[in-house]
Amino acid sequence: MSQSCTTPQCERASQVLCDHCKQNLCGQHLNEHNNSIDFATEKLDQQQEKILYIIQSKMSKFVHEQEAARDDIDTLTSTIH
């Protein structure tokens, strides 16, 4: 006997077991499940891009500040000697 779709109130037979969440899904609910995963993946990709941009901006700022600090140290060192 085949498994039923695990979606509440769905009486259709399961066609596939999702490897990730271990749900038995019928064809319709598999499509909906895949769409929700695709949407979540897109949102995660957007967040990743934003975070990478922020990190790159901060790193660039820190490198610039580090170079300025080194220049200041070199200036002070040459003034002392």
N, C-alpha and C positions, 0 to 999 in steps of 0.2 A: 504494500500500500504506500502511495506517495505521500510526502509531507504536504501540509497545507501552508499557504502563505502566512507568514507571521504578522502581517499587517492587521491591526484590529478590524474586525467586521468584514474581512475579506475571506471568502470561502473558496477561492480558486486554488488549484494545485500549485505547489511551488515548482518553479522551473530551474532555480539556481540557488546555491548557498553563497552568500557574500563572504569572501575570505576574510575581510576586515572585521565586520561586526557580527558575523556568524548568524545572520538572519536568513531564513528561507523565504524567497520572494517569487511571486508570480511575474510574468512579463511586464505588466503595467507598472507594478510597484518597483520592479527592477529599474525601469526607465526613470521613474520618479526619484528613486534612490541615487542613481547615477547622476541625474541632474542636480540633486542637492549636493552631492560630492563635488561635482564640477564647479558649482557656485562657491562652495567653501574653499576649494582650491584656488579659484580666482581671487577671492578675498585675501587669502593667505599670501598669494603672490604679490598683490598690491601692498599689503602691509610689509612684506619683506623688502620691496623696492623702496618704500618710504624709510624704513629703518636703515637700509644700506646707504641711502642718500644722507641721512642724518649722521651716521657714523663717518662717512667719507668727508662730510663738511667739517665735523669736529676734528677729525684727524688732520685735515688740511690746516685748520686754525691752529692746532697744537704744534704742528711742524713749523708754521710761520712764527709763532711765539717762541719756539725753541731757537730758531735761527736768530731772531731779534735778541734773545737773551744771550746767545753766544757772541753776537756782535757787541753787546753792552759789556760783556766780560772782557772781550779782546780790547775794547776801548779803555776800560778801567785798568787793565793790565799794562797797556802801553803808557798810560798816564803815570802809573806808579813807577815804572822803570824809566 
